[in-house]
Amino acid sequence: MSHGTERAYRAGCRCLVCKQANREAGRARQKKRHALTAAGLMPSTVKHGLSAYYAWGCRCDVCCAQGAKGRKPVTAETVAARFWRRVKKTDGCWIWTGPLDRDGYGTVWFRESRQRPHRVSYMLLVGEIPTGLLIDHTCHNRACVNPDHLRPVTNKQNLENRRSHAGASTGVLGVSYEKDRRKFRARVRHNGELHYAGRFDTLKEAAEAARVLRNRLFTHNDRDREVA
């Protein structure tokens, strides 16, 4: 029998064929043990699937039911309690003290999937997030889960509330430098179209013109309106 076929696989081999054959052989062994158990032919000390013994990691209905015995039921109250234990509340932001990813956002397991803590906080204290909407931080603190600092927005509205644009050659949102003209150009993209505010001699003038234009076109650019 050749290596990698359904009936002959090499123990410890990590190729896809052998891994699949190994899984299928494991399922066959579990099925056989269950049949022997039901017929009363398994040794009494290791009856797989019975109350005295179950196979750790086995996903069959019998073993899952036995493995769940003795565990505390997971309720909405226990999930919320575990979540809030990782939150440090202050007069301003409520800081998530759990793990953070490289972008500064938290991560938590909630409702059978990995979620952002600020989204979980909104769902726990405010309500369900409307389909297709994001949750925006009005405080610009990605680790904050204070519902007073969160609001549902569209993707466009979320982009309007950015601190800055990393791709800007000047480091200022909406301002680029034209080397051939030696001028600073101010412009704003809105609904797929570019709106120009003009060219200026100084970066400060161009930045102010871009800010004024954003205030006229946008609705969720809180940082620009705080300056005003």
N, C-alpha and C positions, 0 to 999 in steps of 0.2 A: 504494500500500500504506500503510495507516494505521500511525501510530507505536504501538509496543508489541505488534504482532502477532508471530507466530512467525517470519516471514520478514523482518520489517523492525523493527529496534530502533535506538535512538539511542546511538551510542558515548558512553560516559561517563555516561549517564543512570543514576541510582541507584534508579529505581522498581523494584518487585518484578518486574514483567513483563519489563522490559528486562534486569535482572540474570539472571533465569532463561534468557531467550533467549540472552544472552551466554555463559552456561555451556554451554548445549546446542550453540551454534556452536563453542565451544572443543573440546568433546568430538568433534564431527564432524571438525574439523581434525586432531586427534590421530589419530583412526581412519583418516583419509585418508593421513596421513604414514606410519602403520604399514603400511598396504597397499602404498604405494609402496616402502617400505623392503624389505618381503618380496619384492617383484617386482624389486628391484634398480634401481629407477628414480630413487632419491634421489641427489643429488650425493654423491660419496664423502667429502667433507670434513664434511658435516653429516648423516650418516645417523642419523636419530632412532631411538633404541632399540638401537643397536649399541655395541660396546665402546669405540669412539672418540668416541662422542657420545651423550648422553642429555639429555632435557629436564628441567631443574631444576624441581621442584615437580610434575611429572607423576606421577600415581599409578597408571599402568598397570603390569602385571606386569613388562614388559620394562625400563622405566625404573627401577622400584624395585630390580630385581635389579642393574642396572648401577650405580646410585647407591650401593648398599650395598657394592660392591667396594672393597677397600682400607681399610674401616673396621674397627676392632677389635671383635670380638664382645662383646656385652654379656652378661656372666655374673652369677651371684649374687654372686661375689666382688668384681667391679668395682662393682656397685651398692652393696654394703655399704661398700666403701672410700670411695666418694664421699660416702656418708652420714656416716661417722664423721669425715671431714675437717672437717665443720661442727659438731662437738661438742667442747666444752671440758669435760674431766673434772676434777672436784675431789673432795675427801674426802666431800662431801655430794652436792649436785645435779650432774648432768651437763647443762650448759647448751647449748641449741641456739643456735648463732651465725648461722644462716641467717635468711632473711626471716621476719618476724612479722606477723600480721594485727592489726587494731585491738583485738582482744580479748586479745592477748598470747600467742596460740597460734602455733606455727611452722607452716610449710607446705612440703611437699616432694613431688616427683613420684615415685611408687612404684607399680609394678604397673599401669601404664597409667591411673593416676588420681591426683588430688591428695589427699594424706594428711596427717594430723597427725604430726609427728616422733615424739611419744611413742608413738603406735600402731605406727609403723614399728620403733622400738627394741624394743618388746615382741615383735613378730613375728620380728625378727632374732635376739633373744637368748633368748626364752622359748618362743615357739610361736605358733600361730594363735590369734586371738581368737575365743572361742565366739560363735556366731551370736546376735545380739540383745543382746550385752553391750557396755558401754562400758569405757574404760580411765580409771581414777580416779587423780589425783595425791594420794598421802598427804602430800606435802610442801607442797601448795597452790601450787607453782611451776609455772605453765603452760608455761614454757620448758624444764622439766626432762625429760630422757629416760633417767634412771637407772632401770633395770628394778627395782631394789630399792625404788623409790618409786612403783611402778605396780602396779595390781591390777585385774582384771576385775570389774565390778560391773553391777548392773541400773541402770536410770535412777533408780529410787527411792533405791537405795543411794548413787548419785552425788550426789543432791540432799541426802541426809542429811549429807554431809561438806562442806557449804557453809560459807564463812566467815561470811556474814551474808546478810540478805535486804534487797535494795535497796528493796522496797516497804514495809518496816516504817516506820511514822510516827515511831518513836523511834530508828531506826537500830540497834536491837537485835533479833536474831533471835527471833521468837516473842512479842514484847512490843508492845502497842499502847496508846495513851492514850485514855481515855474522858473527853471534856471535860465532859459532863453530870454524871458521877459524880466527876470529878477523881481518877480512879484509874488505875493501870497494870494492864492485863489480860494475863495470860500464858496462851498456848495453843499447841498443837502439832498439825499435821495429820499423820495417819498412816493409810495405806491408804484415803484418801478421806474420812476422818472427822476432825472436830475434837475434840481432847481439851483440856479446860480445867484450868488449874492454880490459878485463882483471881484475885482482884483485890488489889492491894497499893498502899500509900501511896507507896512509893519505886520508882524504876526499878531500883535494885540488887536489891531483894527480888524483883521480878517476873522479872528476868533470871535469877536463881539458881533460881527455881521452874521456869521454862521449861527451863533446862539439866537439872535433875534429871528432869523429865518426859521430855525427849528421851533421856536415858540409859536410862530405863526402857523406852521404846518402840523406839528405834533400835538398829542394830547396827554402823553404819559412821560414826558421828559422832565421829571421832577427836579433833577439837579440843575438844569438850565433855569427853571423858574425860581429856585432858591436864590440864585445869584441876582436875579432881577429884583 
